[in-house]
Each structure stands twice: as C-alpha cells, then as structure tokens.
Amino acid sequence: MDCESEPSPSQQRASARVGVVDDDPLSSSLQAHLVSLLGHRAIVETDPEQAIERALQGQFDLILLAFGLPELDGFEALRRLRQREAAEKRASTPVIAVTTYVTEADRLRCLMAGFADHVSKPIHAEAFEASLRRALAHRASAVAAPAAGELQSDVDRLRATARRLADVKPQDRGFAPTVTEKFALRSQQLIESMRVALNERDPEQVAQGARAMKSLAELLGVSRLADMCARLEQMMLAQEWSGAEQMMEEIEYGNVAVLTVLFESAR
C-alpha cells in the first residue's frame, strides 16, 4: 500500500523521490508533508519488503525508514537492501533511520550500520529538514564527482587496515577489537565541536577540530576525508566563511562513509 504527494509542475524537474517507509499514518503524513514543503516528491510505503523492491527498481532517490515495523527490523531491512544492491551491482540508495532511539550511542549505531543519517521521533521539522537536505546534497555531489578511483583506493586501504587488525593475536590487540567504536566516538566528538564552533563563528576552534580530524583520517589512510579537513582548516585560517558549511557537511558524510566500511569489515 502506498500513496504519493505530488509537487507542483514547477517543482517536478528538480525534485527528488523520497520513500517514506512507515506504517504509522500520522508519522508518515507528517514526513510526507515536510518532504513536499522542501519541493520533493514523497512516496509513502507501509511495507519495508516492498520498499526494498521499489528501491531496487530505481523508484527512490532517498529512503526514510521507520524502525519498529512489525514486518522487518530497520537494521535488517538496510542489510537486505545493501546485499541486493551489491548482488545486482546497483548504486546504494541513501537511507535515513527514523527512530524513537534518541541517545548519541543510538545515533552512532545507526551511522555505523550504514545509515546516511538518524532522525528521532517525535519528529522536529528543522532537524528533519536539515537531515534531508544533507543526504540529498551528499547524494548529488557523490553522483557528480568523478573521483571513483580515489574513493576506491580509500576503501581498499580501510579494508586492508581492518584485516590487519583482525589478524593480530588476542594478547597483542590493544585497542584493535574496538577500533571502529573508538574512531566513531572520537570523530563524532570532533565533528560536533566543529559544528558548534562553526555556528559560533569561531575560526580557531573549527581549524583545531579540522586538524585533529585530519590526523584521524590519515591514521586510517583515508586521503579524501583528510584532504577535506585540510581544506576546511585552511579556510578557517583565512577566515573564509563562504563554502565552510558545505565543506563541513562533506566531512560529516565522509566520516559516515569511513564508519560504514569499518563496520562492514568488522562483521
């Protein structure tokens, strides 16, 4: 069962197709309304299995996936979608988790599982719309970017690092068993401090966070994330604010990509 909210003809050319997967009529209606207010097309689907099939048919540019659906757990639904996409050699459709889980640990768990973002219920319009904008902006830049070779080399290095850590003898592992968790917590702390400093127009704090984040990325051999952090640091040293917000968003999504690879390699 599904329904669609149609944007005006003037919006249709630029609009994205957003799958709202939720069996709660009130929640799905609210999400569909907010999606439409942003000029996009909301397609409501109550069955997560059917949503996976529609995603594989190319019907969605982005999915808002509610947790707690009786048919399929959110983590399992994402896992099945990614397995099918890999088997059919399809590009990954970004999925935002829409949950009642509200702690930072819950958010990190979602990001580490491969979700593009995390939105908590009850839904707050500003946070919801910001998450949608980030996910769609990141998708657009990823589609437009011709840096596939660079991205693949980063992924290969990350996977090689994860394999080396897994091969270490138990008594010699040290931090290795929790490398993903430690990277996740530290990188998230840095990103949040950078975000606060950016909002407060504190270039020194943004630059300091970007420099620390760059070091983290370099430790894992993730050159693209390290380069973005270096660019943000230089922008702040020059107090160049135009484009800083977009660069911050790219760093946030680059971090999610790193966590996704580390999490997949650890399983």
SULFEN-V82293 format. One record per residue. N is the residue number from 1. RES is the residue in one small letter. D_LAST is the distance of its C-alpha to the last C-alpha in whole Angstrom. Layout:
BEGIN
[[N/RES/D_LAST] [N/RES/D_LAST]]
END
This chain:
BEGIN
[[1/m/34] [2/d/34] [3/c/37] [4/e/37] [5/s/39] [6/e/41] [7/p/41] [8/s/45] [9/p/46] [10/s/46] [11/q/42] [12/q/41] [13/r/41] [14/a/38] [15/s/36] [16/a/33] [17/r/32] [18/v/30] [19/g/28] [20/v/28] [21/v/26] [22/d/28] [23/d/30] [24/d/32] [25/p/35] [26/l/36] [27/s/33] [28/s/32] [29/s/36] [30/l/36] [31/q/33] [32/a/35] [33/h/38] [34/l/36] [35/v/34] [36/s/38] [37/l/39] [38/l/37] [39/g/39] [40/h/36] [41/r/35] [42/a/34] [43/i/33] [44/v/32] [45/e/30] [46/t/30] [47/d/27] [48/p/24] [49/e/23] [50/q/26] [51/a/25] [52/i/22] [53/e/25] [54/r/27] [55/a/25] [56/l/24] [57/q/28] [58/g/28] [59/q/30] [60/f/28] [61/d/27] [62/l/25] [63/i/24] [64/l/25] [65/l/22] [66/a/24] [67/f/22] [68/g/23] [69/l/24] [70/p/25] [71/e/24] [72/l/20] [73/d/18] [74/g/17] [75/f/14] [76/e/14] [77/a/17] [78/l/15] [79/r/12] [80/r/15] [81/l/17] [82/r/14] [83/q/14] [84/r/18] [85/e/18] [86/a/16] [87/a/18] [88/e/21] [89/k/21] [90/r/22] [91/a/21] [92/s/19] [93/t/21] [94/p/21] [95/v/20] [96/i/21] [97/a/20] [98/v/24] [99/t/23] [100/t/25] [101/y/23] [102/v/25] [103/t/23] [104/e/22] [105/a/19] [106/d/18] [107/r/19] [108/l/16] [109/r/14] [110/c/15] [111/l/15] [112/m/11] [113/a/10] [114/g/13] [115/f/16] [116/a/19] [117/d/21] [118/h/21] [119/v/25] [120/s/26] [121/k/29] [122/p/32] [123/i/31] [124/h/33] [125/a/35] [126/e/35] [127/a/31] [128/f/30] [129/e/32] [130/a/31] [131/s/27] [132/l/28] [133/r/30] [134/r/28] [135/a/25] [136/l/28] [137/a/29] [138/h/26] [139/r/26] [140/a/29] [141/s/29] [142/a/26] [143/v/28] [144/a/31] [145/a/29] [146/p/30] [147/a/27] [148/a/25] [149/g/25] [150/e/24] [151/l/21] [152/q/20] [153/s/21] [154/d/19] [155/v/16] [156/d/16] [157/r/17] [158/l/14] [159/r/12] [160/a/14] [161/t/14] [162/a/10] [163/r/11] [164/r/14] [165/l/13] [166/a/11] [167/d/14] [168/v/16] [169/k/18] [170/p/17] [171/q/20] [172/d/20] [173/r/17] [174/g/19] [175/f/17] [176/a/14] [177/p/11] [178/t/12] [179/v/13] [180/t/11] [181/e/13] [182/k/16] [183/f/16] [184/a/16] [185/l/19] [186/r/21] [187/s/21] [188/q/21] [189/q/24] [190/l/26] [191/i/25] [192/e/27] [193/s/30] [194/m/30] [195/r/31] [196/v/33] [197/a/35] [198/l/35] [199/n/37] [200/e/39] [201/r/40] [202/d/39] [203/p/39] [204/e/38] [205/q/36] [206/v/34] [207/a/34] [208/q/33] [209/g/30] [210/a/29] [211/r/30] [212/a/28] [213/m/25] [214/k/26] [215/s/25] [216/l/22] [217/a/21] [218/e/23] [219/l/21] [220/l/18] [221/g/20] [222/v/20] [223/s/24] [224/r/24] [225/l/23] [226/a/25] [227/d/28] [228/m/28] [229/c/28] [230/a/31] [231/r/33] [232/l/33] [233/e/34] [234/q/37] [235/m/38] [236/m/38] [237/l/40] [238/a/42] [239/q/42] [240/e/41] [241/w/40] [242/s/40] [243/g/37] [244/a/35] [245/e/34] [246/q/32] [247/m/31] [248/m/29] [249/e/27] [250/e/26] [251/i/25] [252/e/23] [253/y/21] [254/g/21] [255/n/19] [256/v/17] [257/a/16] [258/v/15] [259/l/12] [260/t/11] [261/v/10] [262/l/9] [263/f/7] [264/e/6] [265/s/6] [266/a/4] [267/r/0]]
END
